Amino acid sequence: MGSLFRSEEMSLCQLFLQSEAAYACVSELGELGLVQFRDLNPDVNAFQRKFVNEVRRCDEMERKLRYLEKEIKKDGIPMLDTGESPEAPQPREMIDLEATFEKLENELREVNQNAEALKRNYLELTELKHILRKTQVFFDEVSLCVAVYTGNVPNKTRNRYQQMADSHREEEQVNLLGEEGIRAGGAGAQGQNLKLGFVAGVILRERLPAFERMLWRACRGNVFLRQAMIEDPLEDPSNGDKVYKSVFIIFFQGDQLKTRVKKICEGFRATLYPCPEAPTDRREMAMGVMTRIEDLHTVLGQTQDHRHRVLVAAAKNLKNWFVKVRKIKAIYHTLNLFNLDVTQKCLIAECWVPLLDFETIQIALRRGTERSGSSVPPILNRMETFEDPPTYNRTNKFTHAFQALINAYGVASYREMNPAPYTIITFPFLFAVMFGDLGHGTIMALFGLWMVLKEKPLAAKKSDNEIWNIFFGGRYIIFLMGVFSMYTGFVYNDIFSKSLKVFNSAWVINYNTSTVMTNKALQLDPKGLDYAQTPYPFGLDPVWQVAGPNKIIFQNAYKMKISIIFGVIHMLFGVFVGLFNHRYFKNKMAIYCEFIPQVIFLVFLFFYMTLLMFIKWVKYSASSKEIAFSEGCAPSILITFINMVLFKPAETTSKDCSPFMFAGQEGIQKFLVVVALLCVPWMLLAKPILIMRSRKEAAHQPIAPYSNENGDADGLNQHNAPANQGGQQPAQQGGGHGHDNEEMSEIFIHQGIHTIEYVLGSVSHTASYLRLWALSLAHAQLAEVLWNMVLQNGLKQDGWIGGIALWAVFAFWAVLTVGILVLMEGLSAFLHTLRLHWVEFQSKFYAGLGYAFQPFSFEVILDSSSGSSED
């Protein structure tokens, strides 16, 4: 647990590996996930590194696997995922993998090309089938049109046709045949048939209106267009989308119009098909087309079956192939960070390793050497450095979420006190103070408990829903927040805005029934027989539930005071956590010049105010025999504190009452304020003056062999000097304790800013904790409003109608309760709790200027790769 309170001790090491053993050793380190490598070739281009060809081969294999994955997903074939992570294959196995992927890709591409060609042929035959079916109707219509205008039909049929035709079609027909042709036909040329040319084809349905307008304008109305929709959608062979098309046939006269019509069809990407003029030829062609369609359908089915078999075989191994290729790529990418020695036979690397895992890493390196068959063992040497090591906090599935909350603010500096273990308790507790409700807390706790108990199957699903992943990642936080909210709800005696009578109330109603029923408000005397003079055993007495207006007044005073008490204790705890930082880094100047005055300032002013609250609770009561300590003489804590800070004399409200709670209070308060005010110049000037003196003394001494290159200005809490870590020399602190490179004017300004920040922050942060009271009050009032305005209306209904109404009202009330009071209010309380920890608590000791330890780990690489591929 030591690393949970403070980050792991890290050491910079130099690693020597034989070239033939480097691959296997790095593979073992990747499985271990405890080594962070440094790039020893920062100035070398990525395309000029030693193993760039291997990385390119891995990229090519990954591309082929992604192509296979896309095809498998397109067919909806499930991919086998055993959850196992196979070891990285040996370099010689890359050739076999490449050959396997190449064979699969070529086979699949060939099958796809054949299938696409067959589908395109099938589409053309299907379109031709529809054309042959639809054009018979068009030919009959045009024959009738010509016969009507040449007088070759009875008058009755001609009249009926002309009534059906609209003026637009008549205009088309007149322009198409020409006035001379119609007159010639009427003058006795009935035996001569008018010769018309035509083209037939299909076009996308959405292009048809524009196509028709273009034909009309370009041909000046001298064409005759007929179209009919194809009811069933057709499959586009290139992308598999469903498209809707229409059949059309265009009649015209002359070669010039024919050329123009074909160009327009080409421009609108309409497909033209040959269509015989004779009905017998069309029927023969239709029969041939149907036969070919049936044959193609059979061949397509066989092609799809073969494609499906290939994809099913690939789906069984695809996940393992992805893991193997990504591991190989990660290994070669890591090897590109190494340097070659002069003999070109040894690879040199630098890496950060945790000291506790030093032996484990050496065992992994020996195992990798044995796997590769090398006779030369690897060498791992610890190095001395002035560079700041990375921060590494070990976490498990329970502490990971709390550590993530801290790291979201900033990664802790190396070996700085970690707030995460304290946050495990304080975070859900402060949340519960604002969210306190036994019913709502139970809902939240059950949801968190369900995610905890079902975490393995839920984690195996790997959902893409970002909101769900946030909830699932914080399942232990949600569970603890729910449990703590149940506790505070029990203390508040609040469950869905109602109370529980676990114990007998300490109050007794001595009025008779008629008095109680006829009076809207009655008063119970705490001095008389109405009160048992012993408090309720645990939490609030349930009698306050029926107290009406007094309930809010009483709870306001109670919750406001406990908010200040919790806030002052929380901030004091943060200051004392800073003491552990100062002691660990042996920074005595920070202890004497910052910690002590900070504690005195906070204790003498704000902790004293909390003590007055406890004194007032204990000393003043309605049953007190002394009038001076009765409920009417209890002074206001806020007024007392304001008078204390302003040195204002207290005002006496009554001759029997004293404005002070104990003897000598006025003198003690003046002493506390004076000492607290003296702490301000103490924090402001003491540290710069001591630094100035130490610099003068250091000026008369010989130059030290080392200097603090990092300066450590703005270091841990702006004053922490690095400690002597294992295997690393401590930086020389010099006379300035990490401020050697700063001008004295900058140090004075720097210290002045932090002094003002702490003094003003003590006031504002104390007031900030009043959000505990405000949100708790708002939550309780919202719950009461929902009960009184929603659920209570359903409970008042009688009879069987009342049962149905109660069912509907309860459903509405439950939705509002979960949606507003649990989700929205819970999110609001969560954000306020987060702010109290980040600003009010961590600002007292936490610098957060470090950088995270990012080891070479196959697990992390595979998780990030799978997440990016799913996106």
N, C-alpha and C positions, 0 to 999 in steps of 0.2 A: 504493500500500500504506500510505500515511501514515494514512489514515482507519481502517485496520484496527487499528493500534496505539493510536490515539487518535481519539475521535469527531470528526466533521466540524465545522468552524467554521460557526456559524449566525448569521444576521442577521435581525432583525425589520424587515419592510418594510411600507410603506403602498402600496396599489394603488388607482389611480383608473381606473374603466372607464365608458365611455359606456353608457347603458342598452341601446341596440340592439346593442352589441358584447359585453355582459357574458356572455350565454349562450355565444357561440362561444368567447370567451377562457377561460371556466371549463371548457368542454369540452376545449380543448387542454391545459389544466393537468391535467385528470383523466387524459388519456392519458399525460401525462408522469410524473405521480405523484411530484412533488418539492416540493410546497408544502403546508404545514399552515396552514389558516385558523383564525383566532380568532373567537369569537362576540362581535360588537359589540353584540348586543341581548340580554344575559343576563336582563334584567328583563321582556322582552316575551314574552307568552304565545305558545305555538306556533301557536295558532289566530288570532293577530292579526298575523302577519307578512305581508309583501307578497305572497309567492308561495305562500300556503297553498292557494289554489284550484288551482293547477297541480299541487301535490303530491297533493291529493285526486284530481284526474283521473288521475294516475299510479297511485295506489292502486287506483282503480276498474279501470283497464286491467290492472293486475297481478292483481286478483281474477278477472277474466274469463279471463286466461291460465292461472291456476291451475285454474280450472274446466275449461278445455280440456285441460290436462295430465292432470287426474284422469280424464277420460273416455278420453283416449288410452291411459293406462296400464291402465285397466280392460279395454280391448280388446286389450292386448298389442301395440300398434303401435309399432315402433321409431321413435324421434325422431332426425332427421338432425342430427348435431353435427359440423360441419366443423372445429371448434377455432378458427375465426376470430372476431374481435371487431369487428363493424361499428361505424362511427362513430356518435356520438350524432346522431339526426336533428334537423333544424331545428325550431323551435317550430311553424311552420306545418304540419309533417308530422304533428303530434299529432292533428289533426282527422281526417286520413285513417286513421291507426292506430285511433282511437276508432271510426270508422265501420266499419272492417273487423272489429274485435273484437265490436262490437255486432251486426253481421250474423251472424257465426259463432255467437255465443252464442244469439241468438234462434232461428236455424235449428236449432241442436243441441237447444235446450230443446224446441222444437216437435216435432222428431223423437222425442225421448225421451218426451214426453208421449203422442204417438200410439202409440209402441211400448209404453208402459206400459199404455195403454188396451186395445190389441190383446192384450197378454199377459194382462191381467186377464180379458178376454172369453174368451181361449183357455183360461185356467185354469178358468173357470166351466163351459165346455163339456166340458172334460176330466173335471171332477168329476161333471157330470151324466151323462156317458157311463159312468163307473164305477158311479154310482148305478143307472142303468137295467140294467146288467149284473148287479149284485149283488142287487137287490131281487127278481128273479124267484125266486131261491133262498129268500129270506125269505118271500115269499108262499106258496110251496109248503109251507114248514115250518109256517106258521101255519094253513093250510088243513088240514094233517094233524093239527095239534094239536086244532083244533075238531072234526074228524071223529072223532078218537079218543075225546074225552070225550062226544060225542053218539051214539056207537055206529054210525056210518055206514061203518065199515071192518070187514073180517073180524077174528075174534078173534086169529088168528095174527099179523096185522100190528099189532093193538093191543098184544099182549103184547111184541112185539119193540120197539115204540116206547117203551113204559113202562119196559122194562129199560134202554134207552139214556138216558132222561131222568134227571137227578139230582133229588134232593129239592128243591133250590133252585128249579129250573125248574118242578117240579110245583106248588110253592107260588105262583110267579108266575102260572101258568096258572089255578089255582083262584081266586086273588084277582081276576084279570082277568075271568073268565067269571062268577064268582059261583056260590055253591052252589045258588041258586034256578035259575039258568040251566041248570046241569048236570042238576039233578033234572028240570027241565021237559023238557030234551032227552031224558032217559032215559025219561020217561013217555009219549012218543009224539009229540014235536014234531020228529021227524027231518026233516020236510020244510021246516021253517023255518030259514033261514040266520041266524046271529048277525051283526049289523051292527057292524063295528069301524072306527073312524077311525085314521088313521096320518099321520105326517110322516116325511120322509126328508131326509138331508143328509150333510155331511162335517164332521169335526172333527179338530183336531191330535191326533196319536196320543198325545202325552204327557198330554193333558187328558182322555183317555177314562176312566180309572179314577175320577177325581173326578166326572166328568160322570155316570157310571153310579150312583155312590153317592148323588149329589144327587137324581137321578130317583127312586131307590128310596125315599129318605126323604121327599121332598116329595110324592110321589104315593101313599105308603103301600103300595107294591108293586102298585098297580093299573095298571101299564103293562107292556108286553111289548117289551123291547129286544133287537134283534139288530144285530151289527156285524161288519164284515169289513175287513181291512187292504188298503189299496192298495199293491201291491208296489213299484211304481216311484215314486221321489221326484218331487214336483211343484215347479215353480219359483215362488217368491214374486215377483210382478211389481214390488213396491215396492223391493226391495233385491237381487233376483237370487239369494237363498239357496235352497238345496234344503231342502224340508220334507216330512215324512212325515205322511200323513193316513189316516183310516179312514172308511169309509162306515157309516152307521147308519140304522136304521128303527125307529120307535117306534109300537106299536099301543096304542090306548086306546079308552075308551068314554065318550062324553059331551063336551059343549062345555067344561065346566069343566076337565076334565083337559087338553083341547086347549090352552086358554089357558095353563095352568100349564106344560105341556111347552114351548110356544113361548117363554115367558119364560126358562125355564132354558136353552134353546138360545141365546137371545140373550145371556144372561149369560156363557156359556162361549164366545162368539164362534163358535158353530157356524153354518155356512152351510146354509140349508134350500132345497131345490129342489122344484119341482112334479113329482109322479110319478103318472101315470094308474093307475087301478085295473085297467082291462082289459088283458090281455096284448097284444091287438092294438094298442091305443093306445100301449103302451110300445114295441113293436117299431117302429111308425111314427116315434115320437119319436126313437128311437135312430138310425134311418136318417137322419133330418133332421139330428141332431146330428153324425154322422160327416161328412156333406156340408159342413156349416158349418166343422167343424174343418179339413178339407182346404183350404177356401178361405182360412181364417184363416192357416193355415200358409204358404200361398203369399204372402199379403200381408205377413206378418211377415218372411219372407225378403227381400222387396223393400225393406221398411223398413230392415232391418239392413244391406243392401247400400248403400243411400243414406247411412245413418249412417257406415258404414265409409269410403265415398268422401270424405265431408266431413272426417272425422278424419285420413285419410291426407294430404289436401291441407294441413290445418293442421299436421300433424306435420313437414312439410318445412321450415316457417318458424318453428316455435314457439321454438326455442332463440334464433334471431336476434331474434325479437320480445321475448323476455324480456330480452336484453342491451340492446336499444334502450330499452325502458321503464325498466329500472333505471338506465341512464345518464341519461335525462331526469330521473328522480326525484332522483338524486344531485346533478345540476346545480342544480335548483331548491332542494333542501334546503341546498346550499352558498350559493346566492344569498340565502337567508333569513338567513345570518350577516352579510351586508353591511349597511352603513348608506347611506341616501340623503342626498345633499347638499341644500342649501337650495333649489336650483332644480329638484329632483326629476328631473334629467336625467343625473345621474352617480351611480354606485355606488362606495362607499369600502369597502375591505377592509384588514385587517391580517393578515399571514401570516409564518411562519418559513420561510426558504429557506436551503439550503446555499450558502455563498459561491462554491464551485467551479462551481455550476450557475446562477449568476446570469445569465450571457449566454444559456444555453440556455432559461431561463424567459422572458427578454425576447423571444427569437426566437419562442417559442410564442405569446406574447401578440400579437406583430405578425401572426403567421399567422392567429390567431383574428379579429383586426380586419379583415384582408383578406377572410376568408370572410364576415363579416357585412356587408361593404360600407360600413363606417363610415369617415369621413374623419378622425376625431380619434384619434390614437394613444394607447394606454394609457400610464399613468405609473406607474413602480415606483420608489419612494424608500426608501432605507434610513433606519431610525430608531435613535435612541439609547434604551437602556432599561437598567434595573437588574434586570430580571427574568431568572431563570435560563433559558437556552435549552434546548430539548429535546435529547436525545442521539440522534445518528444515526450508526450504524456501517454502512458499505456492506458487503454480503455477497454472495456468489455461492452456487451450489448446493452447493459444497464447504464453505465456511466457515459457511453458515447454521446447520447443526446444532450446531456448536461454540458459535456466538454464542447460540443458544437455551439451551444449558446454563448459560451465564453469566447471561443475562437471567432465568432461572428463580430464581436467587439474589437478583438485584436489578439494575435497570438502572443502568449506570454514570452517575456524575455528569458534568456537562458537561466535556468535554476531559480527563477522567480517563483514566489508563492502562487500556487494555482487556486483560483477561487472555486473551481468545480466541486470539490467535495463538500464545501460549506453550502454551495448553491443547491445541492441535492436536498437539503433540509429547508433552507430559508426560502427558496423559490416557491415550492408548493405551499408553504405555510403562509407567506405574504399574499399569494394568490387566494388562498382560502379565506383570509381575513376579509377580502373584498367580495368573495363569491359565496360566503358562508350560507349554505342552505342544505339541510339533510337530504331533501328530495332531489334537488338538482345535482348535488355531489354524488348521490347514488347512481344517477343516470350516467354521469361522466366516468365514475369508477368502474361501472359495469362495462362500458364501452372500451375503456382501457384494458380491463381484465380480459375481455374477449380477444382483443388483439394480442395480448401477451400469451394467452393459452393457445391461440391458433397461429402463432407467429411463423412456425415452419411452413405449413401449407400456404399461408398468405404471402410469405416471402418467396415461395417457389413460383407463384403466379407471375411475378415481375410485371406489375401493372404499369401502364404508360401514363396513368392519371397523376398529374403532379400534386394535386391537392391530397389525394389519397396517400401518396408516398410521404408527404409531410406529416400527415396524421400517424401513419404507421411508424415512421422514424422516431416520432416522439411518444410512442405508446406508453413507455414507462413514466414519462412526465405527466401524461394525461391521467394515468392510473393514480399516481401519487397526488396530483391536484384534486382528483375526485375524492380520495380517502381523506385528505386534510380538510376538504370542504365539508365532508360529512362530520368531521370532528368539530369544526367551527360552527356548523349548523346546529349541532347538538348543544354547543355552548350558548349560541344565540337562541336556542329553543325555537328554531324556525324550520318548518318543513312545508314547502309550497305555500308560504305566508301564514301557516297555522302553527300551533304549538302542541307539544306532547306533554302529557301529564304522567311523567315517569314516577315522580315522588309527589307526596301531598304538598299542596301549596302552603307557604308560610303565612298567608293572609286568609282571614275568615270574614265572611259577610254576616254581620249581626243585625242587619235590617230585616224586617218581615217581608213577606212575599208581595203584599200590596204596595209597599214603599218602593221595592225594587222595580215592579212592573209599571208604576205610574211616573217614575222619575227617569229622565233621560241620562242624567249624570249624578253619581253619588260619590262621596269622598270617604276613603278609609283612613283612619287615624293611626299612624305608625307608633304613636306613644301609648295607645290604649290597647283594648283587647282585640282589635282588628289584626294586629301583627303579633306573631309568635316570638319575636325578638331573636329568632335564629334564621339565618338566610337559607334559601333553597339549596339543597345539597350540591347540585351541579348545574352551572349555567344560569340562564334567566328564569325567573319564576313564571309559570304559564299564565298567571293572573294579569300580566302586562298585555296579553293578547286582547283582553276586553277593556283595556284602560282608555281606549279612544285617543284623544289628542295627547294625553300625557305619555303615551307609548313612544311617540316620536321624540318628544322632549327628553325623556329619560334615555333612550337609545342614542340620541345625538351626543349627549354629554358623555355617556359611557364609551362609545366608539371613537369619539374625538380624542379622549384621553389615552386610550390604549394605542391609538395610531401614533401619537407623539412618543409614547413609551417604547413601542417597538422600533420606531425610527431612530431614537437616540441610542438605544442598545445596539441596533444594527450598524450605525455609523461608528460607534465606539469600538465595536468588534473589528470593523475594517481598519481603524487606526492601529489597533493592537496587532493585527495581521501584518501591517507594515513593519512593526517592531521585529518580527521574525526575519523579514528581509534584511533589515539593517544589521541584525546580529549575524546572520549567515554570511553576508558580504563584508563583515567587520568594518562597518561604516559608523564609527563612534560619533563622528561629527553630526551625522544625520539624526542620531539618537538624541544628542544633547541640544541640537539647534532646531530640530523640527518635531521629532516625536513628542518630547516632553512638553513643549509649549502648546502643541496641538491638543494633547490629552487634557492639559490644565484648562485650556480655553473651552473645550467641549464639556468637560465635567463641571467646572465652576459655574457655567451659565445654564446649559440645557439639561444636563443630568440633574442639577439642583432643582430645575423646574419639575422634572419627573418625580423627584423625592417629595416635593410639596404636594403632588397629587396623591401619593400614598399616605402622607400625613393627614391630608384632608379627609381621605376615605376612612382612616382609622380613628381619627380624633373627634370628628364631628358626627353627631347622630341625633335623631329626633328623641331618642330615649335617654339622652344625657341629662344628668341631674343638674349640671352647671349650665346656666343660661349662656355663658360665654362660648360653650362648645355645643350649643344646640344648632339645629339645621338652619335657623335664620341668621346665625352669626358667622357662617362659613364664608371666608373671603374668596373672591374670584382669583383663580390662579393666573389668568391672563393679565388682569389689572395689577396684581402683585408683581409679576415679572416685568411689566412695562415700567412701573414705579421704581423697581430695583435698578433697571438699566439706566433710567433717566435721573437717578438720585432724587426722585420726587418723594416728599413725605407722604405717608399713607394717610388717607382720610378715614375718620371714624364715623360710621353710619349711626351708631347708637352708643349710649353711655355704658350699656351692659356688654357690648360686643367690642372685641379687640381686632384691629386690622392685621395683627400678627398671629401666627399659629403657635409660636413657642417663644420663650424668653430669649432675648438677645438676637432675635431674627434680623432686626434692622442693621445692627453692627456687622453681623456675619455677611449679610447681603452686600453691604458696601465693600467689605474686605474682598469678597469673591469677585465683584465687578472690577475693582482696582487691579487685582492680580491678573484677571483675564485680559484687561486692557494692556497690562505690561507685557503680556505674552505676544502682542502684536509686534512691537519693535524687536522683541527677542527673536521672533521668526524672521523678521525683515532684515536685521543687521548682523546677527551673531555669526551666521555662516560666512557671509562675504568678508567680515573683519578677520575671522580665523584663517580664511584662505589667503587674505592679504599678508597676514603675519607669517604664515608658513612659506609663502613665496619669498619673503624677505630673508627668512632663515635659509631657505634652499639656495638663495643666490650666493651665499658665502661658502657653500659646500661644493665638492668636486662633482663633475657631470656624471650621472648614472649611466651605466652601459646600455640600458634599455629605456625606452620611453613608451608611454601609452599612446600608440598610434591611433587607436580608435577614439581617443579623447573622452569617451563615455559621457560627454555632455548630453544632457537629456537622457541619461541612462535610466537604470531602474529607479523610478520615482525621482529622477533627476539628480541622483546622488549615489547610486550603488556602484561600487567598484567590483570588478570580477574577482571571484574567489579562486583559490588554487584547486583547479579541477584535476582529476586523475590524469596523469600523462601530459599536462599542459602547465607551462609556467605562468604564474599570475602576472598580469600587466603591472608595471611599476606605477604606483599611484601618484608619486611625486608629492609636491606640496599642496596641490590643489584638489586632491581627491577626485580626479577625473575632469577637472576644469582647467588643466594646464594650458590648453590652446585658446582659452577664452580671455577676452579683455575684461578688466575689472568692472568697467562700466556695464558690459553685457551681463556679468554675474549679478550686479546690483539690480539691474532691470529685471533679469530673470527671476531673482528671488522676490522682488517686489510683486511681480505678477502672481506668483504662486501664493504669496502671503495674502494678497487681496482676494484671490480665488478661494482660499481656504476659509478666511473670515466671513466673507459674504456668502460663500457656499454653505457654511454651517447654519446660517439663518435660513437661506432659501431651501436647503435640503431638508431641514427639519420641517418647514412648512410643506415641502413636497410630499412628505409622508401622510399628510392629511387626505391624500387621494385614497388611502385605505378606508377612511371614514366615509368619504363622499361616495365611492363606488359601492360600498356595502349598503349604505342608505338607499342609493338608487336601485340596487338590485332587489332589496326587500320591498320597496315601494312598487316596483314593476310587478313583482310576484303578487302583491296584494291587489293591485289594479286588475290583473288578469283573473284572479279568483272572484273578486266582487262583480266585475262587469261581464264575465263570460260564464265560468262554471257555476256560479251561484244561481244564475238564471235557470240553468237546467235542473238544479237540485230543488227549485221551488215548484216545479210542475208536478201535478198529481195524475194518477191513473195510468192507463196504458199509453196514452199520448205522452205523458211525462217520461216514460221509459224510452220511447223513441227519441224524444227531444233531448233527453240526457245523453243518449248515445251520440247524437250528432254534435251536441255542445261539447261533450268531453273530447271528441275527436278534434274539434276546432281548438279547444283549449290545449290539448296535448301538442298539436302542431306548433302553436304559438309558443308554448313553453320550451320545446326543444329548439325551435328555430331562433327565437329571440333571447330567451333567458339563458339557455345552455350554450348555444353556438355564438351568437353575437355578443352577449354579455361576457361569455367565457373568453372570447377573443380579446375583448376590451380589457378585461382584468389581466389577461396574459401579457398584453403589450405594456400595461402600466407596471406590472411586476418586473418585466424585462428592463424597463427604464430605471426602476428603483435599484436594480442590481448593477446595471452598467454605469449609471451616473452617481447615485448617492452612495453606493457601497464600494464599488471598485475604484472610484476616483481617490479613495483614501490611501490606497497602497499599490494599485495595479498600473503598470506602465504599458504593457502589451506592445512592446517594440521588437519582438522577436520574429523569427520566420520558422515555419513549420518544417519538421523532419519529413521528407518525402522519399522513403526508401524505394529501391528497385524491387517491386513486388508484382508477381504474375497476377495475383488476385485482384489488385487495384487496376492493373492494366486491362485485364479481361472484363472487369465490371464497367470501366469507362468505355471500352470498345463496344460492348453489347448495348450500353445505353445510347451511344452515338448512332449505332446502326439501327436501333429501333426508332430513333428520331427521324 
